[in-house]
């Protein structure tokens, strides 16, 4: 992992020196540079609630009751009163350095704090408090276990001179290590609903998390006292996790892994559906899994398609249909409607064929002229995040999505 990150950080400079005879130009871009911290220092930081902050770099989204939780990448979580989707109100901000993922179980918010898992009581959103810390369970960035040193990243603006065809790759922790999906799925036992970039999910009194190569299990029978159970090695390139009826669908850059979690503490691998290297979100229902494959930072050999996979025999998933897309990102499934984010191209809605061989899907609508990265189906609105902010739509008529509100991003 260290060598991979080093290669990625050096790529822009390799690009700059690859062609000496091209026209030069000066560019300014935002990237992230490594920062080395000690475990002692980060655990000395206070997890506090502060007044509402502007949304500048939204990451994961999560619905719990009338609240919308929005991750501010590597900084913390915004709490938004979304009881009226036409008029969302940012209430406050939980300062959690290093935070990327979250899930909510019976008024307990689970959030990563660099390498630790926090359990935070949010029963009073204006007065939250950490009730338990499970230490050292997310060690993917730990580079010196003896001295407790790990690597994270900070935003940096760089101005440099490049060749006209050599604009540097813009690297962020988000596009290096995160990707896409989930939807309205396992929402029982007081659980919330995750968005399509979920790496945390709740099912059957367990919290399941994925990092680049492993599935981690935590027992949350007592919501305020999560306990680490074990780690399962799956393979390189894991991106997302989606729960459905005692099954876990894990998206990776090379395929979709299906696990049976009927025994919650002992998920068993059923099968893997392999595809070419491509960023891979996945959602599923009783018969089919829907997988969007796209080209992107880590997916240069990828294609831009929607694959529909028959999963009636979970031990033998089979591709039944494939449809061209523009640049699909997050997706969400609700009944027979599928919503797909097309990046800078906008948001599409589809009617999916639930027959035994869905050779066709019907595109119902296409909202253009905005950036759609992640989508979540809520009980009152369809929530979409992107570079313009957080937008909400009335989806009662999927063919004519009606915009209800927008929370704009603030550059800082």
Secondary structure, DSSP 8 states (H G I E B T S, - for coil): -HHHHHHHHHHHHHHHTS-SSS-EEEEEEEEEEEEEEEHHHHHTS--EEEE-----SEEEEEEETTEEEEEETTTEEEEEE-SSGGG-EEEEEEE-TT---EEEETTEEEEEETTEEEEEE-SSTTS-EEEEEETT---TTEEETTTTEEEEEEEEEEEEEEETT-------HHHHH------S----TTB-EE-TT-SEEEETTEEEEE-SSEEEEEE-SSTTS-EEEEEEE--TTEEEEEEETTEEEEEESSEEEEEE-SSTTS-EEEEEEE-SS-EEEEEE-SSEEEEEEE-STT-TT---EEEEEE-SSTTS-EEEEEEE-SS---EEEETTEEEEE-BTT-EEEEEE--SSS---EEEEEEE-SS-B-EEEE-SS-EEEEETTEEEEEE-SSTTS-EEEEEEE----
